[in-house]
Amino acid sequence: MADLLRLVYASKANFDSSGASGDQGEVLSEILTQCRRNNEPKNICGVLCYGDGSFFQCLEGERSAVEALYDRLLNDPRHRGITLLSKRVVPQRMFRQWSMKFMNVDAKIRRMLQIENLESFKPHSFSDLMVERLLVELRDASEKRRPAPIGTQGRGASARQAGAARELMPGLVFATAAGVLAIAFGLMLAGLI
Ligand SMILES: Cc1cc2nc3c(=O)[nH]c(=O)nc-3n(C[C@H](O)[C@H](O)[C@H](O)COP(=O)(O)O)c2cc1C
């Protein structure tokens, strides 16, 4: 059986990370569209985390597929300073449901950084232990902020449908409750209750 490889790297974004130009959302969305289009057919999965102008990405899949993707990534002009943090054969995947999970650096990750005396998200300086801890945190976290449209996050149609159902649920509950109240009010006005 072919080796299952987990490769983790850090890089610096080449777009304006202040958020002022709107570049950031557009480029992230474009990258995620490529990830999700290309990774699933190659059976690659992983996570992409972005914060403070830096990327932290984990790629999991067959050695040849992951190495070919990493070679492409090295030449992508949207980032620079690509630094390999970890590359090893693993017994199983951490991100098997995700063609590419996306996470912004959130409050929980910031707390992890503070414990390590890191003021901002600088994955280039992460220790092996910090890389492992962050991977576990990213695996267990639910995606909160989405630069890509709803329904394109998971792998396959069922994951997309489940994601869309989760998004629609609060609206459905509200609409049902409002309907019941309207009927009760109507019956009261008609003097039936
Ligand atoms: C931070 C970053 C992460 C990326 N991750 C992936 C990825 O997981 N899969 C992928 O196919 N392309 C990824 N890309 C894009 C690739 O570098 C490359 O542009 C793309 O694979 C080309 O795909 P295309 O031939 O379908 O246009 C990433 C780019 C950046 C800047």
The ligand as an ORCA input file, in Angstrom:
! r2SCAN-3c Opt
* xyz 0 1
  C      -1.727     29.013      0.706
  C      -2.131     28.239     -0.525
  C      -2.687     26.976     -0.366
  C      -3.065     26.228     -1.497
  N      -3.576     24.973     -1.341
  C      -3.907     24.244     -2.424
  C      -4.448     22.935     -2.278
  O      -4.628     22.396     -1.186
  N      -4.791     22.274     -3.433
  C      -4.630     22.822     -4.671
  O      -4.952     22.170     -5.671
  N      -4.125     24.047     -4.828
  C      -3.768     24.775     -3.733
  N      -3.253     26.031     -3.910
  C      -3.138     26.562     -5.286
  C      -1.946     25.954     -6.005
  O      -0.757     26.622     -5.665
  C      -2.147     26.050     -7.535
  O      -2.382     27.402     -7.891
  C      -3.335     25.237     -7.983
  O      -3.240     23.925     -7.497
  C      -3.433     25.215     -9.512
  O      -4.627     24.597     -9.808
  P      -5.302     24.687    -11.250
  O      -4.296     24.087    -12.196
  O      -6.564     23.865    -11.135
  O      -5.594     26.143    -11.500
  C      -2.880     26.784     -2.798
  C      -2.319     28.062     -2.919
  C      -1.951     28.774     -1.803
  C      -1.346     30.139     -1.981
*
